[in-house]
Amino acid sequence: MAKALGIKGLVMTLPDGRVKIMAEGEEADLERFEEALKMKDSFFKVTGVEVKRVDLPVDVDDFYFALNERDDEFWLDVRLKYLKELLDVTREGFDRVVSGIDRGIANDREKEPDAGPDAGQKG
């Protein structure tokens, strides 16, 4: 979202679990970014947003995530959750395809003429 708005800065998880975002950009874009942070999201639980207007202590040319060990564990858990969901959906879809093919073959066999010993012989 920040990159889409042309905002530069960084985000980091603090030791107590809160998230600190330092951002710079056009005032209107920063306000839109702040409103987006307050939206309900299934990925993150935001309980509050506190805004302080300060100059960034570092010069940045993009928007970055400053990851720490806790973030790595969180994102690994999230990735594993979505990988499991993807595998479940893929397996269910594959099972449906195989089941559909099996039904199609069975239907085709029912429609075939009797293939007895005299089948295919001309009289």
C-alpha positions in Angstrom: 0.0 0.0 0.0 2.8 2.4 0.9 4.6 1.8 -2.4 1.4 2.2 -4.3 1.0 5.7 -2.7 4.6 6.6 -3.4 5.4 6.7 0.3 9.0 6.1 1.4 10.0 4.7 4.8 10.2 1.6 6.8 8.2 -0.7 9.1 9.5 -2.7 12.0 8.1 -4.9 14.8 9.1 -3.7 18.2 10.0 -6.1 21.0 6.6 -5.8 22.7 4.8 -6.8 19.5 3.7 -3.3 18.4 4.6 -2.2 14.9 6.4 1.1 14.2 6.1 2.7 10.8 8.2 5.6 9.7 7.0 7.1 6.5 7.4 10.2 4.3 5.4 11.4 1.4 2.8 13.9 0.3 0.4 14.8 3.1 -2.7 13.5 1.3 -0.9 10.2 0.6 0.2 9.9 4.2 -3.4 10.5 5.3 -4.7 7.7 3.0 -2.0 5.4 4.3 -3.0 6.1 7.9 -6.6 5.4 7.1 -5.6 2.1 5.4 -3.8 1.1 8.5 -6.9 1.5 10.5 -9.0 -0.9 8.3 -9.9 -4.3 9.5 -7.7 -6.9 7.9 -7.7 -10.7 8.2 -3.9 -10.7 8.2 -3.3 -8.2 11.0 -5.0 -7.2 14.2 -4.7 -3.4 14.5 -5.9 -2.2 17.9 -4.8 1.4 17.5 -2.9 3.8 15.3 -0.8 6.6 16.9 0.6 9.3 14.6 3.5 11.5 15.3 4.9 13.9 12.8 8.7 13.8 12.8 11.5 13.8 10.2 12.8 10.4 9.3 16.2 9.7 11.0 17.5 8.0 7.9 17.3 8.8 4.2 15.3 6.2 2.3 14.5 5.8 -1.3 11.7 3.2 -1.1 9.5 1.5 1.6 11.2 -1.3 3.5 10.4 -3.9 6.1 13.0 -4.2 8.8 12.6 -7.8 9.8 13.7 -9.3 13.1 13.7 -12.9 14.3 10.1 -12.6 15.5 8.9 -11.4 12.1 10.6 -14.3 10.4 8.8 -16.8 12.6 5.5 -15.0 12.0 5.9 -14.9 8.2 7.0 -18.5 8.2 3.9 -19.5 10.0 1.7 -17.5 7.7 3.4 -18.9 4.6 3.0 -22.5 5.9 -0.7 -21.8 6.6 -1.3 -20.6 3.1 0.8 -23.4 1.6 -1.3 -26.0 3.5 -4.5 -24.3 2.2 -3.1 -24.3 -1.3 -2.2 -28.0 -1.1 -5.7 -28.9 0.3 -7.5 -27.0 -2.5 -5.2 -28.6 -5.1 -5.8 -32.1 -3.6 -9.6 -31.5 -3.5 -9.5 -30.3 -7.1 -7.4 -33.2 -8.3 -9.7 -35.6 -6.5 -12.7 -34.0 -8.3 -11.0 -34.2 -11.7 -10.1 -37.9 -11.2 -13.6 -38.6 -9.9 -15.1 -36.8 -13.0 -12.8 -38.8 -15.3 -13.8 -42.0 -13.7 -17.5 -41.1 -14.0 -17.0 -40.2 -17.7 -15.2 -43.5 -18.4 -18.0 -45.4 -16.7 -20.7 -43.5 -18.7 -18.8 -44.1 -21.9 -18.6 -47.9 -21.1 -22.4 -47.9 -20.5 -23.0 -46.4 -23.9 -20.7 -48.8 -25.8 -22.4 -51.6 -27.7 -22.1 -55.1 -26.2 -18.6 -56.3 -26.7 -19.4 -60.0 -26.6 -17.6 -62.7 -28.5 -19.5 -62.0 -31.8 -18.9 -58.2 -31.6 -17.0 -56.9 -34.6 -17.8 -59.9 -36.8 -19.6 -59.5 -40.0 -22.3 -62.0 -40.8 
